[in-house]
Amino acid sequence: MALVNAAEMLKKAKAGHYAVGQFNINNLEWTKAILLTAQELSSPVILGVSEGAGKYMTGFKTVAAMVKAMIEELNITVPVALHLDHGTYEGCYKCIKAGFSSIMFDGSHYPFEENLAKSQELVNVAHGLGLSIECEVGSIGGEEDGVVGMGECADPEECKIIADLGVDMLAAGIGNIHGKYPDNWQGLSFETLDAIQAKTGEMPLVLHGGTGIPADMIKKAISLGVSKINVNTECQLSFQEATRKYIEEGKDLQGKGFDPRKLLAPGFEAIKATVKEKMELFGSVGKA
């Protein structure tokens, strides 16, 4: 199955009160693990690529070619969107050119008028080419590819203005952050989320920083209109833990345990387990 844009899967998720997971990919193992899990669970999935990860994998063209070939070789039949995560204005155009099916423009660090103007331009370009687009209002806390946000809550009025441009999904800061959550984290602002949902209606809302948010908060966020949840750190942590265990147990020194296919196998399985757990929590299993 060819790549699809994310609009349809998210409309279905919003109507069905579940969320589609965006799982960030960092290399071949990550991509394969996520695609196979989505297929096994019959779940739609969004593969997220940050600009840093795109650069690490030698460029967006390489990423798009790898994902498309892998979908074909593994006979993946569930809907898969390839999505730029926290894209710059320039990064959006690079991904459009490279063959992504979805983009995110993060203009949250610009003055609102500039975010609005650039978002409008990119919405027109993306829709003209059949791509879906996510925009952001209010910042997501933590650091992602050099963009540091304090986790400010978005202004519901600004969310409505951006939503009215025709974006397919809206990322709005509601106290969520990237990376591990600190001990003194205040939790998600459901009051803000409720106010945003009231203003944006049918618009699928996006929750960034899905790692470490308690399950009950995730479920409540979905009930208040969140239809896409981003997960990256949690897969990285499970991969790291499984790899560390393999090496600490000396398995890399036994036989041909040093072979990267063996060395990376426990981490690969750990990513699959994490993705499965999240898809079950988000309610997307069997929704392909």
Beta strands, then each sheet from edge to edge (+ up, - down):
strand 1: 20-24
strand 2: 45-50
strand 3: 80-85
strand 4: 102-105
strand 5: 132-137
strand 6: 142-144
strand 7: 147-149
strand 8: 169-172
strand 9: 205-207
strand 10: 226-231
sheet 1: 3+ 2+ 1+ 10+ 9+ 8+ 5+ 4+
sheet 2: 6+ 7-
end
